[in-house]
Amino acid sequence: MLANSKQKGWKRRHRLEVIACILREASDWSSRTRLVYRTNLNFRILGKYLSFLVERGLMEEHQVDQIKVYRRTRKGEVWLMLYERMLKLLEHC
């Protein structure tokens, strides 16, 4: 089955790619559900990444009624900008 998934274009993303994807999608307050659909992750995996990003100050968490929402911080914007700059530099190698 793994061979079939590779043939159909399925590809695992690197951790840094996943983090960049989450940070891109969290430019404004977003619920976990919205982030799950926009980043193509499941709730368990997304939860681990969100905890990691919040602990390091790249995202912030806010409680609205009974829903937690997330958005990237200024530090997260800087990280994303540097990551995208690095990718552009590597394209020219």
PELIN-V804089 format. One record per residue. N is the residue number from 1. RES is the residue in one small letter. PSI is psi in whole degrees, 0 to 359 (none if undefined). OMEGA is omega as a letter, one per 30 degrees, with the letter a starting at -180 (* if undefined). Layout:
n=N res=RES psi=PSI omega=OMEGA
n=N res=RES psi=PSI omega=OMEGA
This chain:
n=1 res=m psi=324 omega=l
n=2 res=l psi=322 omega=l
n=3 res=a psi=319 omega=l
n=4 res=n psi=320 omega=a
n=5 res=s psi=327 omega=l
n=6 res=k psi=324 omega=a
n=7 res=q psi=329 omega=a
n=8 res=k psi=8 omega=l
n=9 res=g psi=7 omega=l
n=10 res=w psi=137 omega=a
n=11 res=k psi=136 omega=l
n=12 res=r psi=141 omega=l
n=13 res=r psi=147 omega=l
n=14 res=h psi=154 omega=l
n=15 res=r psi=318 omega=a
n=16 res=l psi=324 omega=l
n=17 res=e psi=319 omega=l
n=18 res=v psi=315 omega=l
n=19 res=i psi=315 omega=l
n=20 res=a psi=319 omega=l
n=21 res=c psi=314 omega=l
n=22 res=i psi=314 omega=a
n=23 res=l psi=323 omega=l
n=24 res=r psi=317 omega=a
n=25 res=e psi=346 omega=a
n=26 res=a psi=40 omega=l
n=27 res=s psi=332 omega=l
n=28 res=d psi=171 omega=a
n=29 res=w psi=126 omega=a
n=30 res=s psi=142 omega=l
n=31 res=s psi=165 omega=l
n=32 res=r psi=320 omega=a
n=33 res=t psi=313 omega=l
n=34 res=r psi=316 omega=a
n=35 res=l psi=323 omega=l
n=36 res=v psi=312 omega=a
n=37 res=y psi=322 omega=a
n=38 res=r psi=332 omega=a
n=39 res=t psi=354 omega=a
n=40 res=n psi=44 omega=l
n=41 res=l psi=164 omega=l
n=42 res=n psi=169 omega=a
n=43 res=f psi=321 omega=a
n=44 res=r psi=311 omega=a
n=45 res=i psi=315 omega=l
n=46 res=l psi=319 omega=l
n=47 res=g psi=320 omega=l
n=48 res=k psi=316 omega=l
n=49 res=y psi=317 omega=l
n=50 res=l psi=317 omega=l
n=51 res=s psi=314 omega=l
n=52 res=f psi=313 omega=a
n=53 res=l psi=322 omega=l
n=54 res=v psi=316 omega=l
n=55 res=e psi=328 omega=a
n=56 res=r psi=3 omega=l
n=57 res=g psi=15 omega=l
n=58 res=l psi=339 omega=l
n=59 res=m psi=158 omega=l
n=60 res=e psi=154 omega=a
n=61 res=e psi=140 omega=l
n=62 res=h psi=142 omega=l
n=63 res=q psi=122 omega=l
n=64 res=v psi=110 omega=a
n=65 res=d psi=245 omega=a
n=66 res=q psi=11 omega=a
n=67 res=i psi=133 omega=l
n=68 res=k psi=134 omega=l
n=69 res=v psi=157 omega=a
n=70 res=y psi=149 omega=l
n=71 res=r psi=157 omega=a
n=72 res=r psi=151 omega=l
n=73 res=t psi=179 omega=l
n=74 res=r psi=320 omega=l
n=75 res=k psi=322 omega=l
n=76 res=g psi=323 omega=l
n=77 res=e psi=317 omega=l
n=78 res=v psi=315 omega=l
n=79 res=w psi=314 omega=a
n=80 res=l psi=318 omega=l
n=81 res=m psi=315 omega=l
n=82 res=l psi=321 omega=l
n=83 res=y psi=314 omega=a
n=84 res=e psi=325 omega=l
n=85 res=r psi=318 omega=l
n=86 res=m psi=317 omega=l
n=87 res=l psi=320 omega=l
n=88 res=k psi=320 omega=l
n=89 res=l psi=320 omega=a
n=90 res=l psi=334 omega=l
n=91 res=e psi=329 omega=a
n=92 res=h psi=1 omega=a
n=93 res=c psi=none omega=*
